[in-house]
Amino acid sequence: MFEVYITRAAKFLPNEAVSNDEMESYLGLINDTASKARRIILRNNKILSRHYAVDKAGKSTHSNAELTRNAIEQLFDEKFTAQDVEVLSCGTSTPDIFLPSHAAMVHGLLKNKSVELNSSTGVCCAGMNSLKFGFLSVRSGNSKNAICTGSEKVSTWLIAKKYSQEVSNLKSLEEQPIIAFKKDFLRWMLSDGAGALLLQNEPGEGISLKIEWMEAFSYAFELETCMYAGGDKLENGEIKSWSDYEPEELLNQSVFSIKQDVKLLDEFILSKGADSMKDAMDKNNISPDQIDYFIPHVSSNFFVEGLKKGLSEKGVGMADEKWFMNLSRVGNVGSASIYLALEELMNSGNLKKGDRILLSVPESGRFSFAYAYLTVC
Protein backbone atom coordinates (compact mmCIF):
# COMPACT_ATOMS: atom_id res chain seq x y z
CA MET A 1 0.00 0.00 0.00
CA PHE A 2 1.12 3.54 -0.79
CA GLU A 3 0.59 6.69 1.23
CA VAL A 4 -1.83 9.23 -0.27
CA TYR A 5 -1.45 13.00 -0.03
CA ILE A 6 -3.66 15.89 -1.03
CA THR A 7 -1.01 18.15 -2.52
CA ARG A 8 -3.15 20.87 -4.11
CA ALA A 9 -6.66 22.26 -3.69
CA ALA A 10 -8.60 24.62 -5.94
CA LYS A 11 -12.10 26.02 -6.37
CA PHE A 12 -14.26 27.86 -8.86
CA LEU A 13 -17.23 29.98 -7.78
CA PRO A 14 -19.09 31.48 -10.75
CA ASN A 15 -19.85 35.17 -11.16
CA GLU A 16 -20.22 37.71 -8.37
CA ALA A 17 -21.51 36.71 -4.94
CA VAL A 18 -25.30 37.01 -4.63
CA SER A 19 -26.72 38.53 -1.43
CA ASN A 20 -29.93 37.37 0.25
CA ASP A 21 -31.87 40.36 -1.08
CA GLU A 22 -30.76 39.61 -4.65
CA MET A 23 -31.75 35.94 -4.75
CA GLU A 24 -35.20 36.35 -6.25
CA SER A 25 -33.81 38.63 -8.96
CA TYR A 26 -31.83 35.59 -10.18
CA LEU A 27 -34.22 32.73 -9.37
CA GLY A 28 -37.42 34.65 -10.10
CA LEU A 29 -40.82 34.84 -8.43
CA ILE A 30 -43.12 31.83 -8.54
CA ASN A 31 -46.60 33.01 -9.60
CA ASP A 32 -45.19 36.59 -9.50
CA THR A 33 -45.30 36.41 -5.72
CA ALA A 34 -42.42 36.75 -3.26
CA SER A 35 -41.80 33.57 -1.28
CA LYS A 36 -43.23 33.65 2.23
CA ALA A 37 -40.71 31.03 3.34
CA ARG A 38 -37.56 32.77 2.06
CA ARG A 39 -36.81 35.07 5.00
CA ILE A 40 -37.54 32.39 7.59
CA ILE A 41 -35.28 29.86 5.87
CA LEU A 42 -32.45 32.37 5.39
CA ARG A 43 -32.70 33.48 9.02
CA ASN A 44 -32.24 29.87 10.11
CA ASN A 45 -29.51 28.83 7.68
CA LYS A 46 -27.51 32.07 8.21
CA ILE A 47 -26.19 32.01 4.63
CA LEU A 48 -25.30 35.56 3.65
CA SER A 49 -24.00 35.08 0.12
CA ARG A 50 -23.72 32.42 -2.55
CA HIS A 51 -22.89 32.05 -6.25
CA TYR A 52 -25.10 31.19 -9.20
CA ALA A 53 -24.00 30.08 -12.67
CA VAL A 54 -26.89 32.04 -14.19
CA ASP A 55 -27.50 35.70 -14.96
CA LYS A 56 -30.53 37.73 -13.91
CA ALA A 57 -32.37 36.61 -17.03
CA GLY A 58 -32.03 33.02 -15.84
CA LYS A 59 -29.59 32.15 -18.62
CA SER A 60 -26.70 29.83 -17.80
CA THR A 61 -23.20 31.28 -17.69
CA HIS A 62 -21.52 27.92 -17.02
CA SER A 63 -22.49 24.26 -17.14
CA ASN A 64 -21.67 21.91 -14.27
CA ALA A 65 -18.92 20.38 -16.38
CA GLU A 66 -17.46 23.84 -17.05
CA LEU A 67 -17.50 24.74 -13.36
CA THR A 68 -15.62 21.52 -12.64
CA ARG A 69 -13.14 22.01 -15.48
CA ASN A 70 -12.42 25.56 -14.29
CA ALA A 71 -11.62 24.35 -10.78
CA ILE A 72 -9.41 21.53 -12.06
CA GLU A 73 -7.38 23.78 -14.32
CA GLN A 74 -6.24 25.80 -11.31
CA LEU A 75 -4.40 22.69 -10.07
CA PHE A 76 -2.06 22.72 -13.07
CA ASP A 77 1.29 24.45 -13.48
CA GLU A 78 4.60 23.68 -15.16
CA LYS A 79 5.38 20.96 -12.57
CA PHE A 80 2.04 19.17 -12.84
CA THR A 81 0.16 19.57 -16.10
CA ALA A 82 -3.05 18.20 -17.58
CA GLN A 83 -0.89 15.62 -19.38
CA ASP A 84 0.22 14.18 -16.03
CA VAL A 85 -3.29 13.23 -14.80
CA GLU A 86 -3.92 9.51 -14.44
CA VAL A 87 -7.37 9.35 -12.79
CA LEU A 88 -10.28 11.79 -12.96
CA SER A 89 -12.97 11.16 -10.33
CA CYS A 90 -15.93 13.56 -10.29
CA GLY A 91 -18.88 13.70 -7.90
CA THR A 92 -22.07 15.71 -8.29
CA SER A 93 -25.79 15.69 -7.46
CA THR A 94 -26.72 17.77 -10.48
CA PRO A 95 -25.07 16.53 -13.69
CA ASP A 96 -25.84 18.48 -16.84
CA ILE A 97 -27.27 15.36 -18.53
CA PHE A 98 -28.23 11.80 -17.57
CA LEU A 99 -25.77 10.25 -20.05
CA PRO A 100 -22.79 10.26 -20.60
CA SER A 101 -21.37 10.49 -17.10
CA HIS A 102 -20.36 13.78 -15.49
CA ALA A 103 -16.68 12.76 -15.41
CA ALA A 104 -16.77 12.00 -19.14
CA MET A 105 -18.21 15.44 -19.87
CA VAL A 106 -15.53 17.12 -17.73
CA HIS A 107 -12.82 15.08 -19.43
CA GLY A 108 -14.20 16.17 -22.79
CA LEU A 109 -13.59 19.79 -21.80
CA LEU A 110 -10.08 19.14 -20.45
CA LYS A 111 -8.94 17.71 -23.80
CA ASN A 112 -5.74 16.34 -22.29
CA LYS A 113 -5.18 12.60 -22.85
CA SER A 114 -6.76 9.23 -22.03
CA VAL A 115 -7.33 8.81 -18.27
CA GLU A 116 -9.33 6.53 -16.00
CA LEU A 117 -12.75 8.00 -15.17
CA ASN A 118 -15.08 7.65 -12.23
CA SER A 119 -18.40 9.42 -11.71
CA SER A 120 -19.97 9.43 -8.25
CA THR A 121 -23.65 10.24 -7.93
CA GLY A 122 -25.93 10.82 -4.97
CA VAL A 123 -26.30 13.98 -2.95
CA CYS A 124 -23.65 15.59 -0.71
CA CYS A 125 -21.64 12.39 -0.24
CA ALA A 126 -21.03 12.22 -4.01
CA GLY A 127 -17.99 14.44 -3.49
CA MET A 128 -16.60 12.23 -0.73
CA ASN A 129 -17.27 9.09 -2.78
CA SER A 130 -15.32 10.72 -5.60
CA LEU A 131 -12.46 11.41 -3.19
CA LYS A 132 -12.49 7.86 -1.88
CA PHE A 133 -12.17 6.39 -5.38
CA GLY A 134 -9.08 8.52 -5.99
CA PHE A 135 -7.73 7.69 -2.53
CA LEU A 136 -8.08 3.94 -3.06
CA SER A 137 -6.63 4.10 -6.57
CA VAL A 138 -3.46 5.85 -5.39
CA ARG A 139 -3.24 3.83 -2.17
CA SER A 140 -3.40 0.52 -4.02
CA GLY A 141 -0.73 1.53 -6.50
CA ASN A 142 -3.18 1.50 -9.40
CA SER A 143 -2.19 5.10 -10.08
CA LYS A 144 0.36 7.66 -8.93
CA ASN A 145 -2.13 10.52 -8.89
CA ALA A 146 -5.81 11.33 -9.11
CA ILE A 147 -7.88 14.48 -9.43
CA CYS A 148 -11.07 14.37 -7.39
CA THR A 149 -13.90 16.89 -7.58
CA GLY A 150 -17.23 17.88 -6.09
CA SER A 151 -19.46 20.28 -8.02
CA GLU A 152 -23.03 21.51 -8.32
CA LYS A 153 -25.02 23.48 -10.89
CA VAL A 154 -28.42 23.63 -9.20
CA SER A 155 -29.52 27.20 -9.95
CA THR A 156 -31.25 26.31 -13.22
CA TRP A 157 -33.23 23.64 -11.36
CA LEU A 158 -34.57 26.32 -9.01
CA ILE A 159 -35.60 29.04 -11.47
CA ALA A 160 -39.24 30.09 -11.07
CA LYS A 161 -40.30 29.30 -14.63
CA LYS A 162 -39.52 25.62 -14.01
CA TYR A 163 -42.57 25.61 -11.69
CA SER A 164 -44.91 27.68 -13.88
CA GLN A 165 -46.75 24.72 -15.38
CA GLU A 166 -47.45 23.31 -11.93
CA VAL A 167 -48.76 26.70 -10.77
CA SER A 168 -51.05 26.90 -13.81
CA ASN A 169 -52.32 23.43 -13.06
CA LEU A 170 -53.03 24.35 -9.45
CA LYS A 171 -55.01 27.39 -10.62
CA SER A 172 -57.07 25.27 -12.99
CA LEU A 173 -58.00 23.03 -10.08
CA GLU A 174 -59.08 26.10 -8.10
CA GLU A 175 -56.40 25.42 -5.52
CA GLN A 176 -54.09 27.96 -3.97
CA PRO A 177 -51.23 28.27 -6.50
CA ILE A 178 -48.50 27.82 -3.88
CA ILE A 179 -45.62 25.42 -4.47
CA ALA A 180 -45.21 22.86 -1.67
CA PHE A 181 -42.75 23.79 1.07
CA LYS A 182 -40.68 20.67 0.28
CA LYS A 183 -39.83 22.36 -3.05
CA ASP A 184 -39.70 26.03 -2.02
CA PHE A 185 -37.47 25.23 0.98
CA LEU A 186 -34.49 24.18 -1.14
CA ARG A 187 -34.65 27.23 -3.43
CA TRP A 188 -33.16 29.28 -0.56
CA MET A 189 -30.62 26.68 0.53
CA LEU A 190 -28.62 25.59 -2.54
CA SER A 191 -26.06 27.22 -4.83
CA ASP A 192 -23.40 26.56 -7.47
CA GLY A 193 -19.66 25.96 -7.48
CA ALA A 194 -16.87 23.40 -7.79
CA GLY A 195 -13.85 22.24 -5.83
CA ALA A 196 -10.92 20.06 -6.91
CA LEU A 197 -8.17 18.18 -5.09
CA LEU A 198 -4.96 16.66 -6.46
CA LEU A 199 -3.98 13.39 -4.81
CA GLN A 200 -0.44 12.01 -5.19
CA ASN A 201 1.61 9.18 -3.71
CA GLU A 202 4.18 11.56 -2.23
CA PRO A 203 3.86 14.98 -0.56
CA GLY A 204 4.18 18.19 -2.51
CA GLU A 205 6.53 21.11 -1.96
CA GLY A 206 4.19 23.16 0.22
CA ILE A 207 1.42 22.10 2.59
CA SER A 208 0.23 18.54 1.93
CA LEU A 209 -2.51 16.60 3.70
CA LYS A 210 -1.94 12.89 4.22
CA ILE A 211 -5.19 10.92 4.04
CA GLU A 212 -5.01 8.55 6.99
CA TRP A 213 -8.40 6.91 6.47
CA MET A 214 -11.88 7.34 5.02
CA GLU A 215 -15.14 5.79 6.25
CA ALA A 216 -18.71 5.81 4.91
CA PHE A 217 -22.10 4.70 6.27
CA SER A 218 -25.59 4.29 4.80
CA TYR A 219 -28.88 3.93 6.66
CA ALA A 220 -31.00 3.39 3.54
CA PHE A 221 -31.72 -0.15 4.73
CA GLU A 222 -33.93 1.25 7.52
CA LEU A 223 -34.94 4.81 6.55
CA GLU A 224 -37.13 6.31 3.83
CA THR A 225 -35.93 8.63 1.10
CA CYS A 226 -35.62 12.21 2.35
CA MET A 227 -34.15 14.33 -0.47
CA TYR A 228 -34.91 13.45 -4.06
CA ALA A 229 -35.43 14.64 -7.64
CA GLY A 230 -36.83 12.97 -10.74
CA GLY A 231 -39.73 11.39 -8.92
CA ASP A 232 -42.15 11.89 -6.06
CA LYS A 233 -42.88 10.20 -2.77
CA LEU A 234 -46.04 8.12 -2.42
CA GLU A 235 -48.09 7.81 0.77
CA ASN A 236 -46.38 4.49 1.61
CA GLY A 237 -42.94 6.16 1.47
CA GLU A 238 -41.89 4.64 -1.83
CA ILE A 239 -40.58 6.80 -4.68
CA LYS A 240 -42.37 6.84 -8.01
CA SER A 241 -39.84 7.31 -10.80
CA TRP A 242 -40.16 10.01 -13.44
CA SER A 243 -40.24 7.27 -16.08
CA ASP A 244 -43.56 6.01 -14.68
CA TYR A 245 -45.33 9.37 -15.08
CA GLU A 246 -47.35 10.46 -18.08
CA PRO A 247 -45.58 13.19 -20.10
CA GLU A 248 -47.99 15.94 -19.01
CA GLU A 249 -47.59 14.96 -15.35
CA LEU A 250 -43.85 15.64 -15.48
CA LEU A 251 -44.59 19.35 -15.93
CA ASN A 252 -47.87 19.62 -14.03
CA GLN A 253 -46.27 18.20 -10.89
CA SER A 254 -42.71 19.56 -11.28
CA VAL A 255 -41.47 15.98 -11.00
CA PHE A 256 -37.87 16.93 -11.80
CA SER A 257 -37.64 19.56 -9.05
CA ILE A 258 -35.48 18.87 -5.99
CA LYS A 259 -37.57 18.07 -2.93
CA GLN A 260 -36.89 17.33 0.74
CA ASP A 261 -38.99 15.67 3.42
CA VAL A 262 -38.23 18.18 6.18
CA LYS A 263 -39.81 16.09 8.95
CA LEU A 264 -37.54 13.13 8.16
CA LEU A 265 -34.56 15.46 7.95
CA ASP A 266 -35.19 16.87 11.43
CA GLU A 267 -35.76 13.44 12.91
CA PHE A 268 -32.70 11.60 11.65
CA ILE A 269 -29.93 13.77 10.19
CA LEU A 270 -28.38 14.67 13.56
CA SER A 271 -28.89 11.38 15.39
CA LYS A 272 -27.51 9.23 12.57
CA GLY A 273 -24.71 11.73 12.08
CA ALA A 274 -23.63 11.41 15.70
CA ASP A 275 -23.92 7.60 15.56
CA SER A 276 -21.85 7.27 12.40
CA MET A 277 -19.16 9.70 13.50
CA LYS A 278 -18.67 7.85 16.78
CA ASP A 279 -18.46 4.55 14.85
CA ALA A 280 -15.87 6.01 12.45
CA MET A 281 -13.73 7.39 15.27
CA ASP A 282 -14.01 4.22 17.37
CA LYS A 283 -13.09 2.01 14.41
CA ASN A 284 -9.94 4.05 13.77
CA ASN A 285 -9.14 4.56 17.46
CA ILE A 286 -9.10 8.35 17.53
CA SER A 287 -10.59 10.74 20.08
CA PRO A 288 -11.56 14.44 19.93
CA ASP A 289 -8.22 15.47 21.44
CA GLN A 290 -6.53 14.02 18.32
CA ILE A 291 -8.37 16.51 16.08
CA ASP A 292 -7.21 20.10 15.59
CA TYR A 293 -9.69 21.12 12.89
CA PHE A 294 -13.21 19.77 12.47
CA ILE A 295 -14.76 20.56 9.07
CA PRO A 296 -18.42 19.52 8.98
CA HIS A 297 -20.57 20.02 5.94
CA VAL A 298 -23.70 21.50 7.47
CA SER A 299 -26.53 22.42 5.12
CA SER A 300 -27.89 25.05 7.49
CA ASN A 301 -26.64 26.79 10.62
CA PHE A 302 -29.96 25.68 12.10
CA PHE A 303 -28.38 22.26 12.73
CA VAL A 304 -25.11 23.38 14.33
CA GLU A 305 -26.18 23.49 17.97
CA GLY A 306 -28.08 20.23 17.65
CA LEU A 307 -25.04 18.57 16.07
CA LYS A 308 -22.78 19.83 18.86
CA LYS A 309 -25.18 18.42 21.43
CA GLY A 310 -25.51 15.07 19.65
CA LEU A 311 -21.74 14.63 19.30
CA SER A 312 -21.16 15.55 22.95
CA GLU A 313 -23.72 12.99 24.07
CA LYS A 314 -21.80 10.34 22.12
CA GLY A 315 -18.49 11.43 23.64
CA VAL A 316 -17.07 12.82 20.41
CA GLY A 317 -17.87 16.51 20.83
CA MET A 318 -15.45 19.14 19.53
CA ALA A 319 -14.51 22.43 21.18
CA ASP A 320 -15.95 25.41 19.30
CA GLU A 321 -12.51 26.68 18.32
CA LYS A 322 -11.86 23.48 16.34
CA TRP A 323 -14.84 23.99 14.03
CA PHE A 324 -14.10 25.38 10.56
CA MET A 325 -17.03 26.40 8.35
CA ASN A 326 -17.56 28.77 5.43
CA LEU A 327 -21.30 28.18 4.93
CA SER A 328 -22.23 31.84 5.44
CA ARG A 329 -19.83 32.97 2.69
CA VAL A 330 -20.28 30.38 -0.07
CA GLY A 331 -23.64 28.79 0.79
CA ASN A 332 -24.64 25.14 0.64
CA VAL A 333 -22.98 23.80 -2.52
CA GLY A 334 -23.87 20.16 -1.89
CA SER A 335 -21.13 17.72 -2.87
CA ALA A 336 -18.71 20.63 -3.46
CA SER A 337 -19.09 22.10 0.04
CA ILE A 338 -16.48 19.94 1.75
CA TYR A 339 -14.00 20.70 -1.08
CA LEU A 340 -14.61 24.44 -0.77
CA ALA A 341 -14.09 24.41 3.00
CA LEU A 342 -10.96 22.26 2.82
CA GLU A 343 -9.52 24.41 0.01
CA GLU A 344 -10.03 27.54 2.10
CA LEU A 345 -8.35 26.01 5.14
CA MET A 346 -5.51 24.42 3.17
CA ASN A 347 -4.67 27.71 1.45
CA SER A 348 -5.24 29.90 4.52
CA GLY A 349 -1.63 29.79 5.77
CA ASN A 350 -2.88 28.72 9.21
CA LEU A 351 -2.06 25.02 9.04
CA LYS A 352 1.15 23.71 10.57
CA LYS A 353 2.89 20.37 10.32
CA GLY A 354 1.25 17.76 12.52
CA ASP A 355 -2.22 19.35 12.56
CA ARG A 356 -5.01 16.80 12.23
CA ILE A 357 -8.26 17.43 10.36
CA LEU A 358 -11.55 15.51 10.41
CA LEU A 359 -13.95 15.95 7.49
CA SER A 360 -17.62 15.12 8.09
CA VAL A 361 -20.26 14.99 5.36
CA PRO A 362 -23.91 14.01 5.86
CA GLU A 363 -26.31 13.29 3.02
CA SER A 364 -30.05 13.42 3.54
CA GLY A 365 -30.85 11.62 0.26
CA ARG A 366 -31.48 8.41 2.17
CA PHE A 367 -29.17 9.21 5.06
CA SER A 368 -25.55 8.51 4.21
CA PHE A 369 -22.48 9.85 6.03
CA ALA A 370 -18.80 10.04 5.04
CA TYR A 371 -15.63 10.91 6.97
CA ALA A 372 -11.95 11.49 6.26
CA TYR A 373 -9.04 11.97 8.66
CA LEU A 374 -6.07 14.01 7.42
CA THR A 375 -2.66 14.92 8.81
CA VAL A 376 -0.77 18.05 7.74
CA CYS A 377 2.75 17.33 6.53
N, C-alpha and C positions, 0 to 999 in steps of 0.2 A: 504493500500500500504506500502511496505517496502523500505527502502533506499538500494541503490546498490553501492558497492565499488569495484573498481579494487584494489586488494590487492597484486597481484604479476604480473610481466611481464617477459617474457623470449623470446629468439630468437634462431634460428639455421640457420647459413649461411654455406653452404657446401664447403669443400675444401679451398684451398688458394685463396686469392683475385686475380682476373685476371685484368691486366692492359689493357689499350686501344690497345697497340701494340701487345698484346698476343691474342686478341679476335679471329682473324681468324685462329689461330693455334688450337683453340677449336671448333669453328663453321665450319671451312673449307672454301674453295674457291668455289664459284659457277662457273662452267665452267672453273675451274682452273685459274680464273682471279680475282685479287683483286677488291673489291667493290669500285666504283668511288664515291659512296655516303657516305661511312663510315666516312671519315675524316670531311666532312661537318657536318654530323649529330652529331658526337661526339663534334665538336667545339661548336655547338649550345646547346647541352644538358648538357655539362660541367660535365658529369660523368667521373670520373677518374679510378674507379675500381668497380668491381662487382663479384658475385660468380656464378659458374655453377656447377650443379650436374652431370657433365660429365667429363671424362678425355680427353686427347688430341687425343685419338683414336675415340672419339665420343661415348664411352660406358658409360652408366649410372652408377653413383656411389650411387645414392639414388633415390627412387621414391618420388613423391609428398607426398604420405601418410607417408613415412619414414621421410621426412623433418619435417612434421607436428608433428609426434610422438616424434621426437627428441626435438623439441621446448617445447612440452607439458611436457615431463618428467623433464625438468628443473624447473618446478613449484612445484614439489613434494619434501617433506622432511618428517621428522618424525611427524610433526604437521599437515600436510595435505598430504595424500597419494593418490595413484591412487584409492584406495578403498573408498575414501570419495567423489569422483566425482558424481554429480547427473545429470548434463546436459553436453553434448558435442556438440558444435555448430561450424561447420567448413565451411569457405568460400574459394573458389578458382575459378580462371578462367580456370585452366588447370588440371582437374582431370586426374588421370592415365587411367581411363576407363570410358565409358558412364554409365555403371551399374555394380555393386551397387553404391550407393552414396559415395562421398568422405569421409563423416563422418563415414560411416560404415566401410570403408577400414582402416581409422585411428583407429577406435575402435578395429578392429580386431588385430591390432598391439599392442595396449595397453594391451589387455588381462587382464582387471581388473575385471569388474562385469557388470551387466546389467545397462545401463544408457539410458536417453532420448537422441535421436540424432536429429540434424538438419543440413542439407547441404544447403548452400547458393551458388547459381551460379550467373553468370554475368561476369562483368569485375572487375574494381577496387573496386566498391561498394560492391562486394561479401563479403569482410572482414568486412565492416561496418554493412551489413545486418546480418552477423553472430553474431556480437557484440550486435545488437539490439535484436535478439531473446533471447540471454542470459540475457540481461538487463531486458526485459519484463518478462521473466520467474521468475527471482529473485524478481523483483519489485512486481509482482502479488502475491507472496507467493507460487507459484507453486513449487519452489525449493529454497534451501538455498544457492546453489552455482552453478556456470556454468563455464566451460572452453570454451573460444571463440578463434578461430584462423583465420588467413589469411595466405595463402601459395601459392607459384607458383613453378612449374617445367616446364619451357618453353624452356629451352635450347635444348632439343631433338626435339622440333618443328622447331627450327631454323637452324639445321645442314644442311650443303650444299647438302648432298646426298638426302635429302628429296625433293629437287628441280630438281634433275638430269633428271628425266623423262620429266619434262616440258621443260628443256633446249634441250633435244634430239628432242622433238617434234617441238620446234621452229626452230631448224636446218633443220629438214626435210621439213619444209615449206619455207625454204630459207629466214627466218627472222633473224634479229639480235638476237642471243641467250642471251638476257639480261632480267633478271627477273624484272617485273614491280616494280616501286618505292614503291607502296603501300605495297609490300611484303618485299623488301630489307630494307626499312626504319626501320621497327620494329626489324630487326636482331641486330641493334646497340643500341637499346633502352631498351630491356627487359632482366631480369636475374632471378635467383632462390633464394629461401629462405623461411623461415616461422617464424611467430611470434605468441605468445600465451599469453592470459590474463586470470587470475583467478578472477572471480566475486563472491563476497560474500555479505550476508545481514548485515554484520557488518565490521567495519574497522579492518585491520590487525595490527601487532605490530609495523611495520615501517611506511614508507610512504604509504598512501592509497589515491586513487583518487575517490571521490564521483561523480557518474554520475548524473548530474542534469537533463539533457534532451538530447534526440536525435531526429533529424528531417531528413527527406529524401524527395527528389523531383525527378520526372521524366518528361522529355519533349518528350517522344516517341510519344505522341499523335499528335505532330506537326512537328517533325524532322525525317529525314531519318536515317537509320543505318549508323554508321561511322566506328566502329571497329568490325570485325567479323571473324569467322573461321567456317569451315564446310559448306561453301556455297560460292556463289559469287553474286555480285550486278549486276542487269540487268540495261539496259539503262533507264528504268522508275523508278529506285530507289528501286525496290523490291529485296528481297534476294531469290535466288534459292537455295533450300536445297540440301545438299550432297546426300540425298536419291533419288533425282530426276535426278541425273546424271547417265550416263552409266558407268559401272565399269572402262573402260579404260580412261574416262574423268577425273576420280578422281585423277589419277596420271598425266595425260598429262597437266592438268591445275592447279596442286597443290591446289586442292579445300580445303584441310584440313589446309593449311597454314593460319597464322594470317595476316590479312590485315587491312589497315586503309585508309579511305578517307581523305587525308590530307587537302584538300580544305574545307571540312565540319568542320574538327577539328579547323582550324584557324578561321572560321567564327563564331562558336558558343560556343566553350568550355569556353572562358573567359566571354563573355556576359551573358550566362546562369548561369555561376558560380557566378558572381557578383549579379545577380537577386536573385538566390536562397539563397545566404548567407544573403543578406539583409532581405529576407522574414523570414528566420530562426531566425535571431536576433530580428527582429521586433515582431515576434510572441511570443518570450520568454522575450521580454522587456529588452534586454541587449545592451550595447553600447561598442565601442572599448575600452573605458577607464575601462571597467570591464573585460578586458582580459589581462593577463600577458604574456602568451605564445600562439602564433598562430602556429599550426602545419598543414600546407597544404601539401597534397600529390600533388606534381607537377611532371608530367612525364618527363619534360625537363626544364632546366633553361631558355630556350628560352621564356617560358611563364611568367616568374616571373615579369618582369617589366610591362607587359601588365596586369597581374592580379592586381598588386599594383595600377595601374592607374584605372582599372575598379572598384575596391573596393572603392577607394577614391571618384570617381564620384558618387557612391551610398551612400556615407557618412559612410562607414564602413571600411575605410582604417586603416591599422595597422602600427605603427612605425616600422622601420627596426629592431630595437633591440628586438622586440617581436617575430620575425619570428624564427622558429626552423626547420631546414631541415638537412637531412643527405644524400641527393640524390647523391652527388659527391662521397661518400664513399661506399655506398651499391648498388647504381643503382636504376633503376625503377623495383620494385618487385611486381608491380600490387597490388592485394588485400592485400598483406603482408606489403606494404610500410608504411601504417599508424601505424601498430603494431610495426614495426622496429624503427620508429622514436619515438613513445611514450615510448617504452622500453628503448631506449637510454636516453631520458630525465628523465624518472622515476627513473632510476638507476644511474643517473649522480651525485647525491648528491647536486644538485643546487636548488631543489625545497624546498620551505618552506611552512609551514601551512598557508592556506588562498590564496595561488596562484591559479589563474584561467586559465584554458587551453581550447582553442577552436580547435577541430579537423575538418578539411575540406577535403573531398574526392570527386573529380570529376570522372566521368566515361564516356568515349567517346563512349561506345558501341552504345547507342542510347540516350545519354546525360541524365545521372542521377547524382545526387549530394546528399551527405550525410554529416551530421554534428553531433558533440557531444560536450557538454559543461561539463567540469570537474572542481571540486574544490579539492585542496590538503588538506588533513586532517591527 
